[in-house]
Structures are given as structure tokens and as C-alpha cells.
Amino acid sequence: MGDVAEKLAHFKAITGVEDSELCTEILAAHGWDLELAVSAFLSDNHPSGAQATTSEVLTSTSADTPQDLQETGRAAAAGSGGPPGLAWKLVTLPFSIISGGLGLVSGAIGLGMWAASGVLSYSLGIIGFNSGRNGQSSTQLLSVSPSASEAMAFIDAFEASFGSTRPNFIADGFMEALQRSRHAYKLLFVYLHSPDHPDTPVFCERTLCNQAVVDFVNENFVSWGGSIRASEGFKMCNSLKASRFPFCAVVMAATNQRIALLQQVEGPRYAEELLSVLQRVVEESGPVLVSARLEAEERRNNIRLREEQDAAYRAALEADQARERQRKEEEERLAREAAETERKRKEEEEAREREAREAAEREAALAKLREDKALSLGPEPDKGPDVTQVVVRFPSGEREGRRFYCTKTIQTLYDYVDSLGRVEVESYSLVSNFPRTVYGPDKVKLSLKEAGLHPQASLFIESNP
């Protein structure tokens, strides 16, 4: 930054120009080569003869003064005896300095609320050229808002009056048409239609709708037309300072919402005249448009290359991240499986332990129950008239017998069988054969005598379903 500020200060001191923005633009246009920038500036401000010639080059852009701009430009460069002047250099500058190469720039018109001053007007003032009409500088454009309906209404009315052989007017507002021309790297052909002017019908029929003119305009320009009766057409009429009709102009987009007015045609013209003017504009503006297109293509290629490199890097990064995620997921899966296996093993072990514990508890409970029931039976009585002999046959074929008082209940027999611990089923009944009698829950309170089992009985065990 220190070197740039030092060069800027030296340039201002040598040239006497106080406008820092202009000095910066000039130095930047010459690659910040102080000696080259000063030489170009001083050559442009050489003797009055060269300056006057350069002024002629710039003021000859109107079709009302049909001079050979290229020859005049060459004469201006040769007459100066040095490097081309500032106006000539504007051809090679970026779009931030409105290009006027080979005498094409006659004015810069600001769009919206932006002023038309700045680099162009100051630059042209240095070489003694005032871009406005009648000695006045370019003025602001009125505030414009895109109006597709007005554009479509104009196209419909124009076709109704003059047929379909016409320039391909954009069915949109002026700013949209300007943006299309910028994106297509073409100039914008502007036609302002005055329906009340007596020369308008003949100009439209014989000149503007001439097949050769139509073909050339459609191939080389983006076209926009508007009626001065409509809002946007009226605003453009004021902004371009149209004083005679029919009115045509060629403009190009510039920075900071400004346009460069390259050519204007006012009043009636033959088709050959209009075509000659437009051909000259296209030829002289070609280097600027080609340079802009090449720069844009280079920028797009660089952006695409960076995007491809970024995409490749992102793809490689995502692949690495995916592999890392897979590795972690596999580790986590194995860890989960190991944890699940360990959990199941512990659960199974706990279940076995619990089952063993419960089985032991059940066995202990049964043993306690058998012991309690055996104790509840009391001692076996001796034989006597009040004693009943009972024999029980088990499913295994074993037989067990015992004496009971005849007053004991059927439940006592069940307690006796349970105390032996030989019945593996949980629910069973005591049954006699002859006659077959089942001593179920409804008879457990009967005494042996009441049940008909006294003085002796033979019973077997039958499991309940």
C-alpha cells in the first residue's frame, strides 16, 4: 500500500491533477508504471493542435457529422508525435472506465440516482471535450423501473403498423435489455418511437424494417424499443436528450449503473446510411467486446477450474470421512455385538442361577411342606375297631400303607401322600376301583368312615388333567 500511495502522490504532483480517483484509474490502466502513465498523460496534453485533433475524434460520434473516425483517430495519434492519448487508451481499459476507443464514446449517462460524472467526464474534460449537448455535461437518467407490459405493447403496436419484419425488440424493460446485451457481449440498439412525428412511418417502413438493416441489427445487437408516449420510453427520451425524430442510439453497459453512449442517429435516414453507421460502430467496438468476452471466459474457466479442484478436494475429503465413519461404525458395531453377547451371557447365567435358586427354594418348600404334613399326621395308631387300614398305589407301581383313625378326613390321606414325596404331578386325585369313586376336592372333608373307606381301603393316584 505504501508503494501505491507514493506513486499516486508523484503522479498528482507531476501532472497537477487533484482527482485521486482519476489518477488511480490512469495508473491502474498502465499497470502502475508511473513513467508510462505520466508519458501517456503528458502526450495527451501536448500542444493545442494535437488536442484539437483528439477533440475532433471524440465529437465526431454523432451521425450528423459522418467523418471517417478511424482515419481521424490515426491522424490524432500521429499528430501528437507520441504515444496515443488518454481517450485512445480508454479502449483497452476494463469496463470500470467507460471505453471510448477510436472515438466511439460521446457521453456517459448515469442510470437511476448515479451521476454521469466520474472517470469518463473528468477524463474527457482533461482533453477539452464536453460530452453533453450545447456545452453541457451528461445528465442523470431519470429513475427507471422495468416495464415488460409497455415493451410488449410497443412491439404489438409496431407489428400492427409495420409488419413482422423488424428488429427483435426485447419484450422487457430497458435495464433488462441492457443486462442481456452485457451478458451476450453485444451492443444495445435503442429505438425511440415518436408516433406523431411525420417522418416516423417512412423511416420505419423503409429504413428500420429494411431487410438488410433488420438482419444486421438482429445479428450484431440486442434491440430495445419504446414509445415516447409510454413512461419508460419518455424517460429514455429525456435521458438520451433526443431532440429530433426518428431517433436511434447504440449504447453499452458500464459500471456503477451507467451506460456508454456510442452512437446516435437523429432524424430521417436512408437504410444504407443507417446500415453504414451501425457497421462502423460494430467494427470499432469489436476489440472492446472481444476483450471483454475473452476476459469473462478466462474468469469463467478459472472459476470452473477452482470449482473442479474444490469438488475433487471435497470428494476426496468426503471419501476419507466416509472411510473413517465406516471404520468407527464397524468398531462400534463390534463393540455393541461384544456387549450384547456379554449381556446375554450374564442374563443366561443369572437366569440359570435364579432357576437353580428357585428350584432349591421350591424343593426346600416342598420338603418343609412334606415335613409339616408328616408331623400333622401324628403317630400311626395300632389296629383296632376304630382304625382304618389304607393302601395307596403310586403311578410307579409302588404301594404304601398306613393305619388312620376312621374319624380322620380324606384330606388326611392327601397329606399322607404328599408327605411321602413320590407324586411328581402337582394336581392329582385319590380314586378307588370297586366301585370307582374319585375323592376329589368336594369330598376332602368327609371322614374315612363317612366316605365308606372303613375298615380298609385300596386307593390309587390319578393325575388331574
QUIHUHU-V880487 format. One record per pair of residues at least 12 apart in sequence whose C-alpha atoms are under 10 Angstrom apart, sorted by the first residue. I is the first residue (numbers start at 1). J is the second residue. If there is no record, write none. Layout:
i = {I;I}
j = {J;J}
This chain:
i = {3;4;4;4;4;5;7;7;7;7;7;7;7;8;8;8;8;8;8;8;8;9;10;10;11;11;11;11;11;11;11;11;11;12;12;14;14;15;15;15;15;15;17;19;19;19;21;21;21;22;22;22;22;22;22;23;23;23;24;25;25;25;25;25;25;26;26;26;26;26;26;26;26;26;26;28;28;29;29;29;29;29;29;30;30;30;36;37;39;39;39;39;40;40;40;40;40;40;41;41;41;41;41;41;41;42;42;42;42;43;43;43;43;43;43;43;43;44;44;44;44;44;44;44;44;44;44;44;44;45;45;45;45;45;45;46;46;46;46;46;47;47;48;48;48;49;49;49;50;50;50;50;50;50;50;50;50;51;51;51;51;51;51;51;51;52;52;52;52;53;53;53;53;53;53;53;53;54;54;54;54;54;54;54;54;54;54;54;54;54;54;54;54;54;55;55;55;55;55;55;55;55;55;56;56;56;56;56;56;57;57;57;57;57;57;57;57;57;57;57;57;57;57;57;57;57;58;58;58;58;58;58;58;58;58;58;58;58;58;58;58;58;58;58;59;59;59;59;59;59;59;59;60;60;60;60;60;60;61;61;61;61;61;61;61;61;61;61;61;61;61;61;62;62;62;62;62;62;62;62;62;62;63;63;63;63;63;63;63;63;63;63;63;64;64;64;64;66;66;66;68;69;69;69;69;69;69;70;70;70;70;70;70;71;72;72;73;73;73;73;73;74;74;76;85;86;86;86;86;86;86;87;87;87;87;87;87;87;87;87;87;87;87;88;88;88;88;88;89;89;90;90;90;90;90;90;91;91;91;91;91;91;91;91;92;92;92;92;93;93;93;94;94;94;94;94;94;95;95;95;95;95;95;96;96;96;96;96;96;97;97;97;97;97;97;97;98;98;98;98;98;98;98;98;98;98;98;99;99;99;99;99;99;99;99;100;100;100;100;100;100;100;100;101;101;101;101;101;101;102;102;102;103;103;103;103;104;104;104;104;104;104;104;104;105;105;105;105;105;105;105;105;105;105;106;106;106;106;106;106;106;106;106;106;106;106;106;106;107;107;107;107;107;107;107;107;107;107;107;107;107;107;107;107;107;107;108;108;108;108;108;108;108;108;108;108;108;108;108;108;108;108;108;108;109;109;109;109;109;109;109;109;109;109;109;109;109;109;109;109;109;110;110;110;110;110;110;110;110;110;110;110;110;110;110;111;111;111;111;111;111;111;111;111;111;111;111;112;112;112;112;112;112;112;112;112;113;113;113;113;113;113;113;114;114;114;114;114;114;114;114;115;115;115;115;115;115;115;116;116;116;116;116;116;116;116;116;116;117;117;117;117;117;120;121;121;125;131;132;132;133;138;138;138;139;139;139;139;140;140;140;140;141;141;141;141;141;141;141;141;141;142;142;142;142;142;142;142;143;143;143;143;144;144;144;144;144;144;144;144;145;145;145;145;145;145;146;146;146;146;146;146;146;147;147;147;147;147;147;147;147;147;148;148;148;148;148;148;149;149;149;150;150;150;150;150;150;150;150;150;150;150;151;151;151;151;151;151;151;151;151;151;151;151;151;152;152;152;152;152;152;152;153;153;153;153;154;154;154;154;154;154;154;154;154;155;155;155;155;155;155;155;155;155;156;157;158;158;158;158;158;158;161;161;161;162;162;162;162;162;162;162;163;163;164;165;165;165;165;165;165;165;166;166;166;166;166;166;166;166;166;166;166;166;167;167;167;167;167;167;167;167;167;167;167;167;167;167;167;167;167;167;168;168;168;168;168;168;168;168;168;168;169;169;169;169;169;169;169;169;169;170;170;170;170;171;171;171;171;172;172;173;173;173;173;173;174;174;174;174;174;174;174;174;174;175;175;175;176;177;177;177;177;177;177;178;178;178;178;178;178;178;178;178;179;179;179;180;180;180;181;181;181;181;181;181;182;182;182;182;182;182;182;183;183;183;184;184;184;184;185;185;185;185;185;185;185;185;185;185;185;185;185;186;186;186;186;186;186;186;186;186;186;186;186;186;186;187;187;187;187;187;187;187;187;187;187;187;187;187;187;187;187;188;188;188;188;188;188;188;188;188;188;188;188;188;188;189;189;189;189;189;189;189;189;189;189;189;189;189;189;189;189;190;190;190;190;190;190;190;190;190;190;190;190;190;191;191;191;191;191;191;191;191;191;191;191;191;191;191;191;191;191;192;192;192;192;192;192;192;192;192;192;192;192;192;192;192;192;192;193;193;193;193;193;193;193;193;193;193;193;193;193;194;194;194;194;194;194;194;194;194;194;194;195;195;195;195;195;196;196;196;197;197;197;198;198;199;199;199;199;199;200;200;200;200;200;201;202;202;202;202;203;203;203;203;203;203;203;203;204;204;204;206;206;206;207;207;207;207;207;207;207;207;208;208;208;208;208;208;208;209;210;210;210;210;211;212;212;212;213;213;213;213;213;213;213;214;214;216;216;216;217;217;217;220;220;220;221;221;221;222;223;225;240;240;242;242;242;242;243;243;244;244;244;244;245;245;245;245;246;246;246;246;246;247;247;247;247;247;247;248;248;248;248;248;248;249;249;249;249;249;249;249;250;250;250;250;250;250;250;251;251;252;252;262;262;263;263;263;263;264;264;265;265;366;366;366;367;367;367;367;368;369;369;369;369;370;370;370;370;370;370;370;371;371;371;371;372;372;373;373;373;373;373;373;373;373;374;374;374;374;374;374;374;375;375;375;376;376;376;376;377;377;377;377;377;377;377;378;379;379;380;380;380;380;381;381;381;381;382;382;382;383;383;383;384;384;384;385;385;385;385;386;386;386;386;386;386;386;387;387;387;387;387;387;387;387;387;387;387;388;388;388;388;388;388;388;388;388;388;388;388;388;388;389;389;389;389;389;389;389;389;389;389;389;389;390;390;390;390;390;390;390;390;390;390;390;390;391;391;391;391;391;391;392;392;392;392;392;392;392;392;392;392;392;393;393;393;393;393;393;393;394;394;394;394;394;394;394;395;395;395;395;395;395;395;396;396;397;398;399;399;399;400;400;400;401;401;401;401;401;402;403;403;404;404;404;404;405;405;405;405;405;406;406;406;406;406;406;406;406;406;406;407;407;407;407;407;407;408;408;408;408;408;408;409;409;409;409;409;409;409;409;409;410;410;410;410;410;410;410;410;410;410;410;410;410;410;411;411;411;411;411;411;411;411;411;412;412;412;412;413;413;413;413;414;414;414;414;414;417;417;423;423;424;425;425;425;426;426;427;427;427;427;428;428;428;428;428;428;429;429;429;429;429;429;429;430;430;430;430;430;430;431;431;431;431;431;432;432;432;432;432;432;433;433;433;433;434;434;436;437;437;438;438;438;438;439;439;440}
j = {32;24;27;28;32;24;23;24;27;32;33;34;35;20;21;23;24;26;27;32;34;23;34;38;23;24;26;27;34;35;37;38;41;24;38;38;42;38;39;41;42;45;126;118;119;122;118;119;122;97;118;119;120;122;123;37;119;123;119;93;94;96;97;119;123;38;40;41;86;89;90;93;97;119;123;93;94;89;90;92;93;94;97;89;92;93;83;86;82;83;84;85;82;83;84;85;86;89;83;84;85;86;89;126;127;82;83;85;86;77;80;81;82;83;84;85;86;76;77;80;82;83;84;85;86;87;88;126;127;80;85;86;126;127;128;80;81;82;85;127;79;80;80;127;128;76;79;80;75;76;77;78;79;80;81;85;127;76;79;80;85;126;127;128;129;76;127;128;129;72;73;74;75;76;77;79;80;72;73;74;75;76;77;79;80;84;85;86;87;88;103;127;128;129;73;76;87;103;124;127;128;129;130;69;72;73;76;103;129;69;70;71;72;73;74;75;76;87;88;101;102;103;104;105;106;129;72;73;87;88;100;101;102;103;104;105;106;107;124;127;128;129;130;131;103;104;105;106;107;129;130;131;72;103;104;105;106;263;100;102;103;104;105;106;107;261;262;263;264;265;277;281;104;105;106;249;262;263;264;265;266;277;249;263;264;265;266;267;269;273;274;277;278;264;265;266;267;273;276;277;280;102;103;104;280;281;284;101;102;103;104;280;284;102;102;103;87;88;101;102;103;88;102;88;127;100;101;123;124;126;127;99;100;101;102;103;104;105;120;123;124;126;127;100;101;102;103;104;101;102;102;103;105;120;123;288;103;104;105;284;285;287;288;291;287;288;291;292;288;291;292;254;255;288;291;292;295;252;253;254;255;288;292;119;120;254;255;256;258;118;119;120;123;254;255;260;119;120;121;252;253;254;255;258;259;260;261;120;252;254;260;261;262;285;288;120;124;260;261;262;284;285;288;262;284;285;286;287;288;281;284;285;262;281;284;285;260;261;262;263;280;281;284;285;120;124;131;251;252;260;261;262;263;285;120;121;124;129;130;131;132;133;138;260;261;262;263;264;120;121;124;129;130;131;132;133;137;138;139;240;251;259;260;261;262;263;120;121;131;132;137;138;139;140;240;251;252;253;254;258;259;260;261;262;121;131;132;137;138;139;140;141;239;240;251;254;257;258;259;260;261;138;139;140;141;142;143;239;254;255;256;257;258;259;260;139;140;141;142;143;144;175;239;256;257;258;259;140;141;142;143;144;145;256;257;258;140;141;142;143;144;257;258;139;140;141;142;143;256;257;258;138;139;140;141;256;257;258;137;138;139;140;141;256;257;258;259;260;137;138;139;140;258;260;137;138;137;261;240;241;241;239;240;241;238;239;240;241;238;239;240;258;235;236;237;238;239;240;241;258;259;232;234;235;236;237;238;239;232;235;236;239;173;174;175;231;232;233;235;236;173;174;175;176;231;232;172;173;174;175;176;177;232;171;172;173;174;175;176;230;231;232;170;171;172;173;174;176;171;172;173;171;172;173;225;226;227;229;230;231;232;233;169;170;171;172;173;174;224;225;226;227;230;232;233;169;170;171;172;173;225;226;171;226;227;230;169;171;193;225;226;227;229;230;233;167;168;169;170;171;224;225;226;227;171;227;193;195;204;225;226;227;201;204;205;201;202;204;205;206;208;209;205;209;209;205;208;209;210;211;214;215;204;205;207;208;209;210;211;213;214;215;217;218;189;191;208;209;210;211;213;214;215;216;217;218;219;221;222;223;224;225;214;215;217;218;219;221;222;223;224;225;189;190;191;218;222;223;224;225;226;222;223;224;225;223;224;225;226;224;225;224;225;226;232;233;188;190;223;224;225;226;232;233;236;224;253;257;224;189;190;222;223;224;225;190;222;223;224;251;252;253;254;259;222;252;253;222;223;253;221;222;223;251;252;253;222;252;253;254;289;292;293;253;293;296;221;222;289;293;220;221;222;252;253;286;288;289;290;291;292;293;296;219;220;221;222;223;251;252;253;282;285;286;289;290;293;217;220;221;222;223;250;251;252;253;260;262;281;282;285;286;289;217;220;221;222;223;224;249;250;251;252;253;259;261;262;217;218;220;221;222;223;224;225;248;249;250;251;252;263;264;278;221;222;223;224;225;226;236;247;248;249;250;251;264;208;223;224;225;226;227;233;236;237;245;246;247;248;249;250;264;265;224;225;226;227;228;229;233;234;236;237;240;242;245;246;247;248;249;225;226;227;228;229;230;233;234;237;245;246;247;248;226;227;228;229;233;234;237;244;245;246;247;227;228;229;245;246;228;229;245;244;245;246;245;246;245;246;267;268;269;245;246;247;267;268;246;246;268;269;270;245;246;247;267;268;269;270;271;246;268;271;269;270;271;268;269;270;271;272;273;274;275;246;248;269;270;271;274;275;271;270;271;272;275;271;271;272;275;271;272;274;275;276;278;279;271;275;275;278;279;275;278;279;278;279;282;250;278;282;250;250;248;261;264;264;265;266;267;266;267;265;266;267;268;265;266;267;268;265;266;267;268;269;264;265;266;267;268;269;263;264;265;266;267;274;261;262;263;264;265;266;278;262;263;264;265;278;281;282;263;264;285;289;281;285;277;278;280;281;277;278;277;278;418;419;421;418;419;420;421;419;415;418;419;421;415;416;417;418;419;420;421;418;419;420;421;415;419;412;414;415;416;417;418;419;420;412;415;416;417;418;419;420;415;416;419;412;415;416;419;404;408;412;413;415;416;419;404;403;404;402;403;404;405;402;403;404;405;403;404;405;403;404;405;403;405;455;405;406;454;455;404;405;406;407;449;454;455;403;404;405;406;407;408;448;449;454;455;456;402;403;404;405;406;407;408;448;449;453;454;455;456;457;401;402;403;404;405;406;453;454;455;456;457;458;402;403;404;413;448;453;454;455;456;457;458;459;403;456;457;458;459;460;413;416;417;430;431;432;457;458;459;460;461;430;431;458;459;460;461;462;417;422;423;459;460;461;462;422;423;424;460;461;462;463;422;423;460;422;458;459;460;416;417;420;416;417;457;458;459;416;455;456;448;454;455;456;447;448;449;454;455;447;448;449;450;451;452;453;454;455;456;446;447;448;449;450;454;445;446;447;448;449;450;443;444;445;446;447;448;449;450;451;430;439;440;441;443;444;445;446;447;448;449;450;451;453;439;440;441;443;444;445;446;447;448;444;445;447;448;430;444;448;459;428;429;430;439;444;430;461;461;463;463;462;463;464;463;464;462;463;464;465;440;461;462;463;464;465;441;459;460;461;462;463;464;458;459;460;461;462;463;458;459;460;461;462;453;457;458;459;460;461;457;458;459;460;458;459;459;451;459;459;460;461;462;451;459;464}
